[in-house]
Amino acid sequence: MSFSALFAMWELVLPKLRHDRLELYTRAVQPLHLLTPATRASLVIGQAMSAGIRAVFQVMVIVPIALFVGVRSTPIPATFRRT
C-alpha cells in the first residue's frame, strides 16, 4: 500500500472518528470479537437479534408519534400479475 493511499484512507476515517466517538471504541473492541470462544455464527445471530430488538423499540416510539401527528397509512396487498 502506498503512502498516498494510506493518507487518503486516513482523510476519510478521521472525520468519522471525530464526529462519532463511539465509532472509535467500536473499532478498538472489534478485534476482540474474533478472539472470543464463540462461533462466528453465534456472533452474527446475536448482531441480527440486536438489530431486530432495536427496530422493535424504534417502531414502538415512531408509530404512536406518527398516529398522534395524524399520519394515515393504508396497507396495500401485494398484487401478482400474470404475463
CYANA upper distance limits for C-alpha pairs under 8 A (distance plus 0.5 A):
  1 MET  CA      5 ALA  CA      7.05
  1 MET  CA      6 LEU  CA      7.42
  2 SER  CA      6 LEU  CA      6.81
  3 PHE  CA      7 PHE  CA      6.59
  4 SER  CA      8 ALA  CA      6.56
  5 ALA  CA      9 MET  CA      6.73
  6 LEU  CA     10 TRP  CA      6.71
  7 PHE  CA     11 GLU  CA      6.62
  8 ALA  CA     12 LEU  CA      7.01
  9 MET  CA     13 VAL  CA      6.67
 10 TRP  CA     14 LEU  CA      6.29
 11 GLU  CA     15 PRO  CA      7.61
 12 LEU  CA     16 LYS  CA      7.77
 13 VAL  CA     17 LEU  CA      6.88
 14 LEU  CA     18 ARG  CA      6.71
 15 PRO  CA     19 HIS  CA      6.57
 16 LYS  CA     20 ASP  CA      6.53
 16 LYS  CA     23 GLU  CA      8.23
 17 LEU  CA     21 ARG  CA      6.28
 17 LEU  CA     23 GLU  CA      6.63
 17 LEU  CA     24 LEU  CA      6.35
 20 ASP  CA     24 LEU  CA      7.87
 21 ARG  CA     25 TYR  CA      7.38
 22 LEU  CA     26 THR  CA      6.61
 23 GLU  CA     27 ARG  CA      6.59
 24 LEU  CA     28 ALA  CA      6.74
 25 TYR  CA     29 VAL  CA      6.69
 26 THR  CA     30 GLN  CA      6.36
 27 ARG  CA     31 PRO  CA      8.05
 29 VAL  CA     33 HIS  CA      7.64
 30 GLN  CA     34 LEU  CA      7.95
 31 PRO  CA     35 LEU  CA      7.60
 32 LEU  CA     36 THR  CA      7.18
 38 ALA  CA     42 SER  CA      7.01
 38 ALA  CA     43 LEU  CA      7.51
 39 THR  CA     43 LEU  CA      7.03
 40 ARG  CA     44 VAL  CA      6.69
 41 ALA  CA     45 ILE  CA      6.59
 42 SER  CA     46 GLY  CA      6.46
 43 LEU  CA     47 GLN  CA      6.69
 44 VAL  CA     48 ALA  CA      6.66
 45 ILE  CA     49 MET  CA      6.59
 46 GLY  CA     50 SER  CA      6.56
 47 GLN  CA     51 ALA  CA      6.72
 48 ALA  CA     52 GLY  CA      6.70
 49 MET  CA     53 ILE  CA      6.64
 50 SER  CA     54 ARG  CA      6.65
 51 ALA  CA     55 ALA  CA      6.64
 52 GLY  CA     56 VAL  CA      6.80
 53 ILE  CA     57 PHE  CA      6.92
 54 ARG  CA     58 GLN  CA      6.76
 55 ALA  CA     59 VAL  CA      6.67
 56 VAL  CA     60 MET  CA      6.70
 57 PHE  CA     61 VAL  CA      6.95
 58 GLN  CA     62 ILE  CA      6.51
 59 VAL  CA     63 VAL  CA      6.18
 60 MET  CA     64 PRO  CA      7.40
 61 VAL  CA     65 ILE  CA      7.08
 62 ILE  CA     66 ALA  CA      6.57
 63 VAL  CA     67 LEU  CA      6.64
 64 PRO  CA     68 PHE  CA      6.53
 65 ILE  CA     69 VAL  CA      6.66
 66 ALA  CA     70 GLY  CA      6.73
 66 ALA  CA     71 VAL  CA      5.85
 67 LEU  CA     71 VAL  CA      6.03
 67 LEU  CA     72 ARG  CA      7.72
